[in-house]
Amino acid sequence: MTENTITLYIIDREGEKHELEAPTDMNMNVMEVCKSYDLPVEGICGGMAMCASCQCYLESEHELEEQSDAELDMLDQAFFVEDNSRLGCQIPITAEINGIVLRLAPEA
């Protein structure tokens, strides 16, 4: 792992845990990293917080940035929302989330 790379742990819908490496210097988000590893994350809206097809559950103790109004509004309309629901497109890849554990939400 290089200086500008972090590790994410994504639990897919079958319960399998995937260890993904992600660059912190490319302005990516969790949804984009999942898609680059061919995990089943739709990201239909292209990361605009308008579809909830990248919804995931935060399963580690990481402190994330506060949810935007757009993210909260989208989660209000999504299925299978939990207290720890987040949109993957709204979680930027930064050094602060190294080791984060996220579980993909069931497909609606």
N, C-alpha and C positions, 0 to 999 in steps of 0.2 A: 504494500500500500504506500502510495506517495504522500507527500506533504499536503497536496490539494485534493485528497480523496478521503471519503468517509465510507463507513459500512452501514447499511440499512438491513433490517431483517423484516421480510414481508411474509406473512402467513397467508397462503392462498385459500381458496374456498374449500379445498379438500383437507385442509389442516396441515399441509406441508410447509415447512419453514425454509425460505430462500434467503441466502446471504448475498446481498447485492453491493457492489462497489459503485460509488457515485462521485463525480468530480464536483468540488465546491467552487470552481472558478469558471463555470459555464452557464451560470444563471438558470439552472434547471430546477424542476420541482419533482416531488415524489411520483406524481402521475407519469411524467415523462420518463423517469428512470424505470418505472415498472414496465412501461410500454417498450423501452429499449431492450428489456430482458424477456420480452414476449409473455409477460404475465397478463392475465385476462382483465385488464383495466381498459375500459372503453375510451374515456376522455373525449366523448362525442363533441363537446363544445370547444375543444382545443385549449382548455385551461382557463376559461373565463368565469368559472363558478356559476355556470348556467344549466348544468344537467345532472349533477350528483352521480354520474356513472363511474366516478373514481372515489366514491365514499370508502373510507376505511376507519378502523377503530384503533385509537392510540392505546397500546398495551404496555408501554414502558412509562417510566416516571419523568420523561422529558417535558420540560416547559416549552410550549410552543407559543408563537405570537398569538395575540388575541384574535378571535375570529372577526372577519369583516362583516359588515351588514349583508353584503352579497352572499357570503358563505352561509351565514345564519338563515337568510331567506331561502336559500336553496335547500338547506337541510330541513327546514320547516315543511317542504313539499316532498321530501324523499321518503323512501320506504326503509324499514329496519334501522331507524335512527336510534342511537344510544347516547348516553351522557358523554361518552368519549369519541363520538363520531367527528370526523374531520373530512374535508375534501382534499385528496392527494394533490390536486393542482394548486392548492393554497398553502402547501408546506414547502418552502424553499429549501434547497439543498445547501446547508451551511454546516460549519464545523460543530455548531452547538447541538445538532441532532445526531452526531455520530453514535452509532449503536442503537438507534431508535427501533422499536418493535411495533409494527402496524399489521393489523389483520384486515384483509379485504372483506368488505360487506357483501352479503348475498346479493345475487342479481335480482332486480325487481321483476 
